[in-house]
Amino acid sequence: MDWFDPMRDFFEHTRRKSSKTTKLEQPVQLVTERESSHPLQFGYPSPTIYAGIYAGATRVGSIEYGLNPILDRVYVHKIDVDDQHRANGHGLATLKVLHEQHRVPIVPVHIWGSALGFWSKAKSALAKSGGSIAAEIRGEDEMDAETQRWERLLNAKPVDPVDASTPNRRRRMR
C-alpha cells in the first residue's frame, strides 16, 4: 500500500458521490429580442444581438452576441442561464447553436471569474463537434486591436490577378 492510497480513495469516493453532472446536449433555440448598433459599441457597424434562450417553450436564459463586420468571428458578450436551469447544458447548447449557424470561431468578451469553468468546459465540448472558441478579448486595448484588424480587412483593396502594373502578369483584355 502506497502512502497516497488513502487520499486517492477519499477523492474517488467523493467524486462518485457528486450528483451534479452536466448534460452536454440540450436542444435550445435562440429568439432575437432586439438588436442594437451604435458607433461606440464593440463590433460596430454590425449589430449586437440580444436573444432569449429557450428550451421548448420555457425561457431558460439570455445571450448577448454579435458578428464582426467581416463575418469571421462571433463575439459573445454575455450568456446568462437562469439559476433554476443551470447545469443542464443550456449554455453549451447555446454555443453549439451559434457555431452551427455561423461556422466561425466564437470569441468570449471579458469572461467574469465565475464563468471561467464554463468557458473551459465549453472549449473542449465545442471542439468535439468541430467548433472552436478563440482566446478571450479582455479590455479596451484588445478590443481596439480587434477593431483595427477587421477595419484593415474591410478597407483592403482587392488584389487584381491580372493587374498591368505588376510584372509578369497578363494584361486584361478589354
C-alpha positions as CSV (number, residue, x, y, z in Angstrom):
1,M,0.0,0.0,0.0
2,D,1.4,3.4,-1.0
3,W,1.2,6.4,1.3
4,F,-1.2,8.2,-1.1
5,D,-3.7,5.4,-1.4
6,P,-6.0,6.7,1.4
7,M,-6.0,10.2,-0.3
8,R,-6.9,8.6,-3.7
9,D,-9.6,6.5,-2.1
10,F,-11.1,9.6,-0.4
11,F,-11.2,11.6,-3.6
12,E,-12.6,8.8,-5.7
13,H,-15.3,8.3,-3.0
14,T,-16.3,12.0,-3.0
15,R,-16.2,12.1,-6.8
16,R,-18.6,9.2,-7.0
17,K,-21.0,10.9,-4.6
18,S,-21.2,14.0,-6.7
19,S,-24.7,14.2,-8.2
20,K,-24.1,17.4,-10.1
21,T,-23.3,16.3,-13.6
22,T,-23.8,18.5,-16.6
23,K,-25.7,17.2,-19.6
24,L,-23.9,18.2,-22.7
25,E,-26.8,18.2,-25.2
26,Q,-30.0,20.1,-24.5
27,P,-31.9,21.4,-27.5
28,V,-32.3,25.2,-27.3
29,Q,-33.5,27.9,-29.6
30,L,-32.3,31.5,-29.8
31,V,-35.1,34.0,-30.2
32,T,-33.9,37.5,-31.1
33,E,-35.4,40.1,-28.7
34,R,-33.7,43.2,-30.0
35,E,-30.6,44.4,-31.9
36,S,-28.5,47.4,-31.2
37,S,-25.9,49.2,-33.4
38,H,-24.1,52.2,-32.2
39,P,-20.8,53.8,-33.2
40,L,-19.5,53.4,-29.6
41,Q,-20.3,49.7,-29.4
42,F,-17.7,47.0,-29.9
43,G,-18.4,45.4,-33.3
44,Y,-19.9,48.5,-34.9
45,P,-21.3,48.6,-37.7
46,S,-22.5,45.1,-37.0
47,P,-25.4,44.9,-34.5
48,T,-25.2,43.4,-31.1
49,I,-28.0,40.9,-30.8
50,Y,-29.9,40.3,-27.6
51,A,-31.7,36.9,-27.7
52,G,-33.6,34.7,-25.3
53,I,-32.5,31.1,-24.9
54,Y,-35.5,28.8,-25.0
55,A,-35.7,25.1,-24.1
56,G,-39.0,24.2,-25.6
57,A,-41.5,26.9,-24.6
58,T,-39.5,27.8,-21.5
59,R,-37.2,30.8,-21.4
60,V,-34.1,29.5,-19.6
61,G,-31.7,32.4,-20.1
62,S,-30.4,35.1,-22.5
63,I,-27.4,35.8,-24.6
64,E,-25.8,39.0,-25.9
65,Y,-23.6,38.4,-29.0
66,G,-22.6,39.8,-32.4
67,L,-20.7,39.0,-35.6
68,N,-17.9,41.2,-36.5
69,P,-18.2,43.2,-39.8
70,I,-16.2,40.8,-41.8
71,L,-18.2,37.9,-40.6
72,D,-15.2,35.8,-39.4
73,R,-15.9,35.7,-35.6
74,V,-18.9,35.6,-33.2
75,Y,-18.3,37.7,-30.1
76,V,-20.2,36.6,-27.1
77,H,-20.5,39.4,-24.6
78,K,-22.8,37.6,-22.1
79,I,-24.5,34.2,-21.6
80,D,-26.9,34.2,-18.6
81,V,-28.7,31.0,-17.8
82,D,-31.3,31.3,-15.0
83,D,-30.3,29.7,-11.7
84,Q,-33.0,27.1,-11.8
85,H,-31.9,25.9,-15.2
86,R,-28.1,25.8,-14.7
87,A,-26.1,22.6,-15.0
88,N,-28.5,21.3,-17.7
89,G,-26.3,22.0,-20.7
90,H,-28.2,25.0,-21.9
91,G,-25.2,27.3,-22.1
92,L,-23.1,24.7,-24.0
93,A,-26.1,24.0,-26.3
94,T,-26.4,27.8,-27.0
95,L,-22.7,28.0,-28.1
96,K,-23.3,24.9,-30.3
97,V,-26.3,26.7,-32.0
98,L,-24.1,29.7,-32.6
99,H,-21.4,27.5,-34.1
100,E,-23.9,25.7,-36.4
101,Q,-25.5,29.0,-37.6
102,H,-22.3,30.8,-38.3
103,R,-19.4,28.3,-38.7
104,V,-16.8,30.7,-37.4
105,P,-14.8,30.8,-34.1
106,I,-16.6,32.0,-31.0
107,V,-14.8,34.7,-29.0
108,P,-15.8,35.4,-25.4
109,V,-15.5,39.1,-24.5
110,H,-14.4,39.7,-20.9
111,I,-15.0,36.5,-19.1
112,W,-16.0,37.0,-15.5
113,G,-14.3,34.9,-12.8
114,S,-17.3,32.8,-12.1
115,A,-17.6,31.8,-15.8
116,L,-14.0,30.5,-16.3
117,G,-15.1,26.9,-15.6
118,F,-17.9,27.2,-18.1
119,W,-15.7,28.5,-20.9
120,S,-13.1,25.9,-20.2
121,K,-15.7,23.1,-20.5
122,A,-17.3,24.8,-23.5
123,K,-14.0,25.0,-25.3
124,S,-13.4,21.2,-25.1
125,A,-17.1,20.3,-25.8
126,L,-17.3,22.6,-28.8
127,A,-14.0,21.2,-30.2
128,K,-15.5,17.7,-30.2
129,S,-18.3,19.0,-32.6
130,G,-15.9,20.8,-34.9
131,G,-16.2,24.3,-33.4
132,S,-13.7,26.4,-31.7
133,I,-13.5,29.0,-29.0
134,A,-10.8,31.6,-29.6
135,A,-8.9,33.5,-26.9
136,E,-10.9,35.9,-24.8
137,I,-10.9,39.6,-25.6
138,R,-10.4,41.5,-22.4
139,G,-10.1,45.2,-22.1
140,E,-10.2,48.2,-24.4
141,D,-6.7,47.6,-25.8
142,E,-7.6,44.2,-27.1
143,M,-11.0,45.4,-28.4
144,D,-9.2,48.3,-30.2
145,A,-6.7,45.8,-31.8
146,E,-9.5,43.6,-32.9
147,T,-11.4,46.5,-34.4
148,Q,-8.3,47.6,-36.3
149,R,-7.9,44.1,-37.6
150,W,-11.3,44.0,-39.2
151,E,-11.2,47.6,-40.3
152,R,-7.9,46.9,-42.1
153,L,-9.5,43.9,-43.8
154,L,-12.7,45.8,-44.7
155,N,-10.7,48.6,-46.3
156,A,-8.2,46.4,-48.0
157,K,-8.1,46.9,-51.8
158,P,-8.9,43.6,-53.5
159,V,-5.9,42.3,-55.5
160,D,-6.5,42.2,-59.2
161,P,-4.9,39.0,-60.5
162,V,-4.2,40.5,-63.9
163,D,-3.1,43.9,-62.8
164,A,-1.0,45.6,-65.6
165,S,1.3,47.3,-63.0
166,T,2.6,44.0,-61.7
167,P,5.5,42.5,-63.8
168,N,4.9,39.1,-65.5
169,R,1.2,39.5,-65.4
170,R,-1.1,39.3,-68.4
171,R,-3.0,42.5,-69.3
172,R,-6.7,42.3,-69.0
173,M,-8.4,42.1,-72.4
174,R,-10.8,44.9,-73.0
